[in-house]
């Protein structure tokens, strides 16, 4: 990729067009997480873990609430549709668990990036 292509790519990513660019950027975000090739800083790793913890706690509270409703009534004939929100929260939890594991523990760790450009000679 030459410099003009790079500049065009940067300019296109910074446009202020809501719908198509937002979808492209969001897709790029999730693809980078799931690829396992991204290199994350410590803050980004902590943020991913915080997102996962949020969905874990939300799902745990949701399931605890569902089970408390079932057991408080003493009647175990609860309609199946009442578990819909719990299943949706479980799907979100599994989605973020998958992304976090793929991002933080890739199968093939990315190779360290080598700097290009001017290098000083090791000779004195």
Secondary structure, DSSP 8 states (H G I E B T S, - for coil): --HHHHHHHHHHHT---HHHHHHHHHHHHHHHHHHS-----HHHHHHHHHHHHHHHHHHHHHHHHHHHHHHHHS-----GGGGHHHHHHHHHHHHHHHHHHHHHS-SS--------S----S--
